[in-house]
Structure formats: structure tokens, C-alpha cells
Amino acid sequence: MANREELGIIRGARAGDADCQLALGKLYLFGGASLPLNVPTALHWLARAAQQERDEAWRLIGSHIPVDTARQALPDVLRWYQRASDAGIAAAAQVLAQLRQQTPPRGAPLRPQAVPPPNAPSPAASMAVASCGGALALSTDQTLQLTRLEPLWPHQRPAFLQQARPLLARLLAEAPADAEAARLADWHAAPPLLCLLSRCAALAPADGADAALHQCRELAAYAGERHAQLALGLWFARMDSDGKRLSHGIAAVNFKRAIRWLTLAGEQGLAEAWFALSRIYLKPEFSQRCVAEAQSYLERAAEMGHCGAQLECGMYAWRNRRTDEHSDVRAAYWLQKAAAQGCAEAEAALQRVAAAPKEADWMTSVVTCLTRELLESQPLLAARLELAALFGLSRAEALLLDVKAADQGHCLVVDIRASYGRSKRRLVLLRTARERQALDRIVRLFESIDSGPEGLEGNYRQRLYRLKTWLQEDLLAAA
């Protein structure tokens, strides 16, 4: 099932948005977080994006769509291969030549084609292997074998791997031994082969004990599969996704190669890769250890939604609150993010950062006196009393709080020390939509006035006098 971001792209593509059509075509071409790799569907959306003058779309068609898929979209697809060929894309020129051989001109009689033996590779596959400079393509028979394996993924992974091993063994015998050899040979994989490699790489054990699956992981990583890049980076660093050292794996840790693969995975949107990089830069055995670099990677992972990174960013900010007064605001932000993902440790830390407000005792006698007359005659005072009731403010805090400066989006900073020396700075978290809506309404009310000591509301004594006078009048009227 597609995630929320991918569903938005699908809706935009169906509505005719060219950028969404291009993005959806790339997701189907290379595989997304939830969408499967589907080359014919990728061609459909890329062609629609190319019709709306998206140059990247026809470049992707020319570079990555094989001839067997393009043959099903004749003759409309010819112009995209022609444009890509004119731009100097060699793969597009090869496919274009094959398509023109198989596409007779209009009005010409169709000639029957010779039927190849059942076990022979297709002419397209043979030409691809011969002319792609080391690329490994699939024969028609091998493509059919992959099609039979499709129903087994992902719900029957052991059966998928068992039936895929014979085909995998033949393909790996012709492929480079590892990612470095693939780089030196300028090797690249056909889309169906990349799909098989990435799926087998997902089944590879973390310790690399299965040589064939580990080779799949290295080749898939070189071909750009982000999860394989993450797994390979962790393997070279000899650690798990939480940064803990593993007792098995590569004999000698290679942080340089680990950083290379983890960076590639992170640039493709994997928060786990940035978190792993932050762990590497904190390791004492790493010669380029750098706390600042580790913190930057940690924050990048936290921004992408990694729960462990959010928890650690929050705790780091909380520990630094004495050197940076506003560090507690950042701590509350990250800890709230982690707690929203079900992190019990973050929820416990939030109780220290911002304790739940207690009900203000002085408000018990005031709440019953809030009337429509007060809202009309003293709207700012009524708003301050509402804040006190919502967030458990003391009388001094309610009357002196700078409402506009206190609102930090996720929390309320209650700090009146400049005007009331006996008070302490504290945070109050906004946990419900009702609190957020009420605060937004009150902030809008204060935006148009100056709430400083010499402003419309006056200083603390004047505000306190106004409150006591109004309360006394209200109580006398009630009596």
C-alpha cells in the first residue's frame, strides 16, 4: 500500500500535474518506499510527463526503458527514443534501432518473422548484452522465470528465495564479483534484474554469511537500491541500525566505504542512514571523529522522522540548557516528536522538561465570574484569564505574560522574570487541538496592540488593580 506522500503524487499525476507524473514514473521505474518496481507503468507516466515538456521524462525513457517494454507502446514511444538519441544517450539509440527494424513503415505489407527456438535468448536480449558495455540483460526465458516468481513476493519470501536461487546463480556467474568490480567495469543492471537483486539483497543476512546474497546486496547497492546501500554501509561499519557494534560481519571495519554507502542511502531519503552516520562520527576508533559532524547528521535524521534521532536530539538540547536558555524549547520539540511515535523514554523526559500544569487555585473563584460583559468591556483581561485557566498560570504570570513571544508553536514559554523577579521560567506543552486553537485566537487578539509595561494594558499594578476592581464589582452585582 502506498504511503501518504506517494498517494499525493498518484492523485496529482491522475489530475494531470506534469511534475507528479514525472515523480510517479520515477517511483515505478526505480521502486518507491511502498510502490513496486513496474517498468510498463513507469513508461506510461513518463510518456505523459514528456508530452508536457518535461525533458527528464524522455531522458529516463531513453536511458532505462528496455526494448521489450517499449515494443508494447509503439508507435507513440518512438519520438521519445528519437529525442533521447539526438541528445547523445547511447542506450536510446540502440533501442530505437531495434524498434525501427521491427516497425514497418505505414502502408508496407507485414512480413512473418522467424520463430526462435524455445530455449534461445531473444534477439533484443542478445543485442543488449553485446552492445551495452558490460551490462547484464535478461533473456526472454529468464524474464518468464521472474514473472513466475512474482506472486511469491513478499508474503512467501523463503519460497521466493528457494525458487530464485537457480536463476540467481546463473546471473551472478556473469555479473561482477562485487560493487567495486562493477564500478571498474562500468556495469549496470536491466530493470528486471535490479528488481531481483534488490529483493534478494533484502533477504541477505546482516553478517554476509551467504556469499550469493551478499553479492546481490553489493550489486543492488551499486545499481542505486537505497536499502541495499544502507545494509552494505552497516556491514562495512560492522554495526546495526542502532549503532551498536556487532560481533560478526566483515573482518576489518572499513569506515571509509561505510560512509560512502550510507551517504548514498541517506541522499535517497533513508533517515536510518543519516542516524548510522552520526554513530560512526562519534566512535572513538574512527580517525575522523567529529562531534559537530555527528550532530548535523543526527539532526538530519530527526528531521526525516527517525524516532531514535529525535529522542537523542531532545536529550542533547536538554543537557545544554544551561549554556543556551532556549535549548529547552528545542528539547521539548524533539521529545514531543519522539513521544508521538510511541517512545516511552521521550514521554518520561517530557515530564522533566515541561511538567503538566497544575490548576491555578486563584482561578476557581474567577471562572464563575467570566461573563459576556467582561468579554465586551475588557477583552484583553478576559483573554489573559482564559490563558490562566487553560495552562495553569499564576495570577502574576497571567497578567504579565508576553503572549506573542510566549507562543513557540509546540509549547508556551512562561517567563516574566524581567517584570516579576520572584518567578521562574518554565514551559507548558500544547497537547490538544483545543489548546492550540484557543492560543491562536488569543495571539491574534494581542497582535494589534502593544502589551508592554507602557502599552494599552499598563504596568503590572494597573492590570492587577483592573482585575480586582472588576472582580469586586462583579461579586457585588452578584450579591
Beta strands, then each sheet from edge to edge (+ up, - down):
strand 1: 411-414
strand 2: 426-429
sheet 1: 1+ 2-
end
